[in-house]
Amino acid sequence: MFETMGRCPIWLVGMMGAGKSAVGPLLASSLGRRFVDTDVEIERSAGMAVSQIFSVEGERAFRDRERQLIEDLSGGGDVVALGGGAIAQPGDVFGEATWAPGEGAVAIVMDQVVQP
């Protein structure tokens, strides 16, 4: 199925512990795509853990970073694990990002814990 979709992003959605970071690299590897975990990328760019960002800068600053990263990734063909709260935020966390099925992307909702 994914092979015929071109290079649109594949968003992995689910709460913390659902297995997005475990399944994502396997899916990306099998499709010849890059895997990105948004929380890991935000931590790398901020130079601190997500919990520290929340403590030092506040949730709003974290969500702003998250929103910008999602927008940056929306034009590529990566497999992206979204943070557990990314789609649960008031308003449109995705802004102009192409993320929804039917809009040039695939969203996979993971609601079971996966252990590789």
C-alpha positions in Angstrom: 0.0 0.0 0.0 2.6 2.6 1.0 4.9 1.9 -1.9 2.3 3.3 -4.3 1.8 6.5 -2.4 4.9 8.3 -3.6 6.8 10.3 -1.0 4.1 11.6 1.2 4.6 11.6 5.0 3.4 8.7 7.2 2.4 10.0 10.6 2.3 7.6 13.5 -0.2 8.8 16.1 -0.8 7.4 19.5 -0.3 8.1 23.2 3.0 7.6 25.0 3.9 3.9 25.1 1.8 2.9 22.1 5.0 1.7 20.2 5.4 4.5 17.7 9.2 4.7 18.3 9.5 0.9 18.2 7.5 0.4 15.0 8.5 3.6 13.2 12.1 2.6 12.4 11.0 -0.8 11.2 8.4 0.7 8.9 10.8 3.4 7.7 13.5 0.8 7.0 11.2 -1.5 5.1 10.0 1.5 2.9 13.5 3.0 2.4 12.5 6.2 4.3 13.9 8.2 7.1 12.4 7.8 10.6 11.8 10.9 12.7 10.6 10.9 16.3 9.3 14.5 17.0 10.1 14.4 20.7 13.7 13.2 20.1 14.2 15.9 17.4 12.8 18.6 19.6 15.1 17.5 22.5 18.1 17.5 20.1 17.4 21.0 18.8 16.5 22.4 22.2 19.5 20.8 24.0 17.2 19.6 26.8 14.7 16.9 27.6 11.0 17.5 26.9 10.3 17.6 30.6 12.9 20.3 31.0 11.3 22.3 28.1 8.0 22.1 29.9 9.6 23.2 33.2 11.8 26.0 31.9 9.9 27.3 28.9 6.4 26.0 29.5 4.0 23.8 27.5 3.2 26.6 25.0 6.8 26.9 23.9 7.1 23.1 23.5 3.9 23.1 21.4 5.2 25.9 19.3 8.4 23.9 18.6 6.3 20.8 17.9 4.0 22.7 15.5 7.0 24.1 13.6 8.6 20.7 13.3 5.4 19.1 12.1 5.1 21.8 9.4 8.7 21.3 8.4 8.2 17.6 8.0 4.9 17.7 6.2 6.5 18.2 2.8 8.7 15.1 3.0 8.3 11.4 2.7 9.4 10.5 6.2 7.9 8.2 8.7 7.2 10.4 11.7 6.3 9.5 15.3 4.3 12.3 16.7 4.4 13.1 20.5 1.5 11.6 22.4 -0.3 15.0 22.8 0.4 16.4 19.3 -3.1 15.9 17.9 -4.9 16.5 21.3 -4.1 20.2 21.4 -6.8 22.9 21.2 -6.9 24.4 17.8 -5.1 23.1 14.8 -1.7 21.9 15.9 -0.9 21.0 12.3 -1.5 24.4 10.9 -0.8 24.2 7.1 0.9 20.8 7.5 -0.3 18.0 5.2 -1.0 15.2 7.6 -4.5 13.8 7.1 -5.5 10.8 4.9 -6.8 12.2 1.7 -4.5 15.3 1.9 -1.3 13.7 0.6 -0.4 11.8 3.7 -1.2 8.7 5.8 -2.0 8.8 9.6 -1.6 5.5 11.4 -3.3 5.5 14.8 -1.6 3.2 17.2 -3.8 2.3 20.2 -2.2 -0.9 21.4 1.2 -1.3 23.1 3.6 -2.9 20.7 6.7 -4.7 21.8 9.2 -5.6 19.0 
